[in-house]
């Protein structure tokens, strides 16, 4: 018998109240497995070449409308494909691809990937930017980041095993995919919410507030950062972004728009994107785009 997904009673009570009439659609979706998807790593091969190779093997794939390197795949174990083992494709959840696309670095940008491991977003940033500084302080996670750099040929990525708050210098663009209560992972792992509780959310929020201030301060004047989490909690998302805006008068929230992705109006933090899983068949996700204006 298949194991049922675990949901704490406090989680159900909280989100029933928050979501109201949206609850049934939300809950039905997060009880189902998320679709499999991948990002084509152009550091290794052109998109067309990888697509042709996968189709030749009979892989059922379809492009997502939001970027030509993003694909859906209907396959039980896509990570076993030669293209995956060779670093030509990076297995990545659909919504998790979006923060790097919203940040949209170019070949003139030096980018900080603040909490980078295991590095799938680092692959995306490497495809786009001139240089990426990717940080993670945890030894085990940093090893996974090193493996990612090697496998995906991230030659323009400089790895730093440290808290990004200790990195010197300023950056054109920063991705802060912050440590969070990981509520969105429940579609990937049935046990993801076993350690979830109010205290965890509060502790994560305290850390996130410290991280978002540090990341903003590391931006060059005119620079842009993206703050994202796979949590649905306002405490970890809108409250954290609003905390930054209150403390830094030159912080401007820019509207998040992604072709082919439905984004709801956000009354708690206008311009920020709260991705409902039932809208786009994704994890629940939050993305905020923030510009540092000259004071």
JONOR-V733763 format. One record per run of one state. SS is the DSSP state (H for helix, E for strand, - for the rest). FROM is the first residue (numbers start at 1). TO is the last residue. If there is no record, write none. Layout:
SS:FROM:TO, SS:FROM:TO
//
This chain:
-:1:8, H:9:30, -:31:36, E:37:40, -:41:46, H:47:56, -:57:59, E:60:63, -:64:69, E:70:74, -:75:77, H:78:80, -:81:81, H:82:85, -:86:88, E:89:91, -:92:94, H:95:103, -:104:109, E:110:113, -:114:119, H:120:128, -:129:130, E:131:135, -:136:138, H:139:151, -:152:156, E:157:160, -:161:163, H:164:166, -:167:170, E:171:177, -:178:182, H:183:187, -:188:197, H:198:217, -:218:218, E:219:229, -:230:233, H:234:236, -:237:237, H:238:247, -:248:250, E:251:254, -:255:272, E:273:275, -:276:276, H:277:280, -:281:284, E:285:292, -:293:295
//
